[in-house]
Amino acid sequence: MSPGTATDVESMPRLPTFPARWVLDDPRGRAYFVFWTGRDGDPGYPLRMMPAEDGNSVIVGDRDGRALKVQIIRRPLPQCGGMAILYRCPECRRPRRYLYGVALLGGRIAHDGT
């Protein structure tokens, strides 16, 4: 993609926080396989997510063996005592509800769907 090219982020896979919640809440400390289905229904963009030793991060890895540690931010919800979790974007360091693969190009993980 060249600079200045518009990208339809709605058509790009994004990594929501619920898999991170499952990973961090799992007492077994196991890795989870996260994937998206394409328009044809076939699985694509596979990732492996596992807890980091610090308990405040997850390690997201691709099928080529590359991995990236992503910090998790916990924020109390205003009602009912719940807790929201957010990713700290590895690029901009801001709290985010989703991470996009294209946003991680500089952070090493990016997929072209092949």
HUNORFEN-V959226 format. One line per field, one symbol per residue. phi: phi as a letter, one per 30 degrees, with the letter a starting at -180 (. if undefined). psi: psi as a letter, one per 30 degrees, with the letter a starting at -180 (. if undefined). burial: b if it has 9 or more other C-alpha atoms within 8 Angstrom, else e. A space follows every 50 residues. Layout:
# HUNORFEN-V959226
phi=???
psi=???
burial=???
This chain:
# HUNORFEN-V959226
phi=.deiddbdddccdbcdddddddddddddiddcccaccdddiddahdbcbb ddddicbbccbcdcidbbdbdcccbdddbiidbccbdceddcicdbdbcc eddcedcjcabcic
psi=klkfkkkjfffkkkjlfeeeeeeffjffgllkkkllkafffkklhklkkl klfffgllkkllfggklkkkkkkkkklflgglkkklkjkfefglkkflkk effgefgekkkgg.
burial=eeeeeeeeeeeebeebbebbbebbeeeebebbebbbbeeeeebbbbbbbb bbeeeebbbbbbeeebbbbbbbbeeebeeeeeeebbbbbeeeeebbbbbb bebbbebebbeeee
